[in-house]
Amino acid sequence: MSALEEQFDPLIVGRRIRELRTKQGMNLEVLARAIERAPSQVSAIENGKRTPPILQLQKIANALGVTLNHLLS
């Protein structure tokens, strides 16, 4: 796990992902397809039950049209 990954709270980041996704009218399936993961994996990330690696967070940020910094701040 990188130093950056140790600095963020997965639950807070997950809630931010859900908020951004729903504001865009995007469902779990669409985001999951965009990052090449199963909807259940996206759900686990949004619920703070899974801490994704930075590269996956970057894919999520790209799919949501935000920077990685925005996602983690």
C-alpha distance (Angstrom), angle and dihedral (degrees) to the residues before:
residue distance angle dihedral
M1 . . .
S2 3.80 . .
A3 3.80 124.6 .
L4 3.80 89.4 -109.1
E5 3.80 91.6 53.7
E6 3.81 89.8 52.2
Q7 3.81 91.8 53.8
F8 3.79 100.3 61.1
D9 3.78 131.5 72.9
P10 3.83 108.8 -125.1
L11 3.81 92.2 -150.4
I12 3.81 93.7 54.2
V13 3.80 92.2 45.3
G14 3.80 90.4 46.6
R15 3.78 91.9 52.2
R16 3.81 89.8 49.1
I17 3.81 90.5 51.6
R18 3.81 90.8 50.7
E19 3.80 91.8 47.2
L20 3.81 92.9 50.4
R21 3.80 92.2 44.2
T22 3.79 95.1 50.3
K23 3.81 93.4 43.9
Q24 3.79 86.8 58.7
G25 3.79 91.9 48.7
M26 3.80 90.1 -116.5
N27 3.78 119.5 147.5
L28 3.81 126.5 -147.9
E29 3.78 92.9 -99.0
V30 3.80 94.0 56.1
L31 3.80 93.5 48.8
A32 3.80 91.4 44.0
R33 3.79 91.0 52.3
A34 3.82 90.9 48.2
I35 3.81 91.9 55.2
E36 3.81 95.1 35.6
R37 3.79 95.6 -117.4
A38 3.80 135.3 117.3
P39 3.81 118.3 -92.4
S40 3.81 88.2 -119.5
Q41 3.81 89.4 60.0
V42 3.81 91.5 51.3
S43 3.80 89.4 48.6
A44 3.82 90.8 51.6
I45 3.82 89.6 51.0
E46 3.81 92.1 48.8
N47 3.80 90.6 49.9
G48 3.80 92.8 50.4
K49 3.80 92.0 -116.5
R50 3.78 93.7 117.0
T51 3.79 128.6 42.9
P52 3.79 108.1 -148.7
P53 3.79 121.8 -149.9
I54 3.80 117.5 -104.1
L55 3.81 92.6 -104.2
Q56 3.79 90.3 57.3
L57 3.80 90.9 47.2
Q58 3.81 88.0 52.5
K59 3.82 89.7 53.7
I60 3.81 89.9 49.5
A61 3.81 91.7 48.9
N62 3.81 90.5 49.7
A63 3.81 91.8 48.7
L64 3.81 89.8 50.6
G65 3.80 93.3 45.5
V66 3.80 96.0 -118.4
T67 3.78 135.4 110.2
L68 3.77 122.3 -98.8
N69 3.79 87.5 -119.0
H70 3.82 90.5 57.2
L71 3.78 90.5 49.7
L72 3.80 92.8 51.7
S73 3.82 99.9 38.7
